[in-house]
Amino acid sequence: MSLVPMTEQGAVALREELEHLKTVLRPRIVADIAEAREHGDLKENAEYHAAREEQGFCEGRIQEIEGKLSNAQVIDVTKMNNNGRVIFGSTITLLDLDNDKEVTYRIVGEDEADIKNNLLSVSSPIARAFVGKELDDEVTVTTPGGVKEFEITNVEYI
């Protein structure tokens, strides 16, 4: 399996979630199952079945996170020289040439992407349009809302 790029912040967030699942959620679920077993007949025990289902989701998420972390190529963009070029992990400020509004995005790994928080997946068409471009470049991007033109007004490695 190939390595998947991930920012340092994304890796930290996954490690924190994994720690929470293993040290808080998993023991609580085990206690819930033990308590539900004490209520008797397991065939018709909704609490037991709900706890077992939650345990399955928890264990699945633990495996998923461990897999992602084992295949992650963690990139700390703060240690790179800022040459004004848009790369994975950089934060870019764009001027929409149609309406003169500025918007700031950070280019992150697929698992970190969250458009509501202006985190663009490196594999998204919008991010791909900017990667490799430089400060002051004008870039045409095809978006779901049509063709848009942007100027890169700032590139930060934070």
C-alpha positions in Angstrom: 0.0 0.0 0.0 1.3 3.5 -0.8 1.9 6.2 1.7 -0.9 8.8 2.2 0.1 12.4 2.8 -1.1 13.8 6.1 -0.3 17.1 7.9 1.2 17.0 11.4 -2.0 18.4 12.8 -4.0 15.6 11.1 -1.8 12.9 12.5 -2.0 14.4 16.0 -5.8 14.5 15.8 -6.0 10.9 14.7 -3.6 9.8 17.5 -5.8 11.7 20.1 -9.0 10.0 18.8 -7.3 6.6 18.9 -6.1 7.2 22.5 -9.7 8.3 23.5 -11.2 5.2 21.8 -8.8 2.8 23.5 -8.6 4.4 27.0 -12.1 5.9 27.5 -14.7 4.4 25.0 -13.5 0.8 24.9 -13.5 0.3 28.7 -16.9 2.0 29.0 -18.4 -0.3 26.4 -16.9 -3.4 28.1 -18.5 -2.3 31.4 -21.8 -1.7 29.6 -21.7 -5.2 28.1 -20.9 -6.7 31.5 -23.8 -4.8 33.2 -26.2 -5.8 30.4 -25.2 -9.5 30.8 -26.2 -9.3 34.5 -29.8 -8.5 33.4 -30.3 -12.0 32.2 -31.5 -13.4 28.9 -29.2 -12.1 26.2 -31.6 -12.9 23.3 -34.1 -10.2 24.2 -31.7 -7.8 26.0 -31.6 -4.6 23.9 -29.0 -3.0 26.1 -26.6 -5.9 25.5 -27.2 -5.8 21.7 -26.7 -2.0 21.6 -23.5 -2.3 23.6 -22.2 -5.1 21.3 -23.0 -3.0 18.2 -21.2 0.0 19.7 -18.3 -2.2 20.5 -18.1 -3.3 16.8 -18.1 0.3 15.6 -15.5 1.3 18.2 -13.2 -1.6 17.2 -13.7 -0.9 13.5 -12.7 2.7 14.0 -9.6 1.7 16.0 -8.5 -0.5 13.2 -9.3 2.2 10.6 -7.2 4.8 12.5 -4.3 2.4 13.1 -4.3 1.6 9.4 -4.3 5.2 8.4 -1.5 6.1 10.8 0.6 3.1 9.6 0.3 4.3 6.0 0.6 8.0 6.7 3.4 10.1 5.4 3.3 12.9 7.9 4.5 16.2 6.4 5.4 19.1 8.6 5.0 22.1 6.3 6.5 24.5 8.9 9.9 23.0 8.3 9.9 23.7 4.6 11.3 26.8 2.9 8.5 29.2 1.9 9.3 29.9 -1.8 5.8 31.1 -2.5 4.9 27.8 -4.3 1.6 26.1 -3.3 2.3 22.6 -1.9 0.6 20.0 0.3 0.0 21.5 3.7 0.3 25.2 2.6 -2.3 27.7 3.5 -3.3 29.9 0.5 -5.3 33.1 0.3 -7.1 33.6 -3.0 -8.8 36.6 -4.5 -11.9 35.7 -6.4 -11.5 37.9 -9.5 -15.2 37.8 -10.2 -16.3 39.5 -7.0 -13.1 40.7 -5.3 -13.7 38.5 -2.2 -10.8 36.8 -0.5 -10.9 33.2 0.8 -8.3 31.2 2.6 -7.8 27.4 2.2 -5.4 24.9 3.6 -4.5 21.9 1.5 -4.6 18.8 3.6 -4.8 15.0 3.3 -8.1 13.3 2.3 -9.0 12.3 5.9 -8.5 15.9 7.1 -10.6 17.6 4.5 -13.5 19.7 5.7 -14.7 22.4 3.3 -16.8 24.1 6.1 -13.5 24.8 7.8 -11.7 25.7 4.6 -9.6 22.5 4.6 -9.3 21.2 1.0 -8.3 17.6 0.1 -5.1 17.5 -1.8 -6.9 15.2 -4.3 -9.8 17.6 -4.9 -10.0 19.3 -8.3 -9.8 22.8 -6.7 -6.6 21.9 -4.7 -5.0 20.2 -7.7 -5.6 23.4 -9.7 -3.4 25.4 -7.2 -0.7 22.9 -6.3 2.5 23.9 -8.0 1.4 27.5 -8.7 3.0 30.5 -7.1 2.2 33.7 -5.3 0.5 36.2 -7.7 -0.4 33.5 -10.2 -3.9 33.7 -11.7 -5.6 30.3 -11.8 -8.8 29.2 -13.6 -10.7 26.6 -11.7 -13.8 24.6 -12.8 -16.1 24.4 -9.8 -19.5 22.9 -9.4 -20.8 26.5 -9.8 -19.0 27.1 -13.0 -15.6 28.4 -14.1 -13.9 30.8 -11.6 -10.7 32.8 -11.7 -8.6 33.4 -8.7 -5.3 35.2 -7.9 -3.0 33.7 -5.3 -2.4 36.6 -2.9 -0.7 34.7 -0.1 1.0 31.4 0.5 1.9 30.4 4.1 3.6 27.2 5.5 2.0 27.2 9.0 
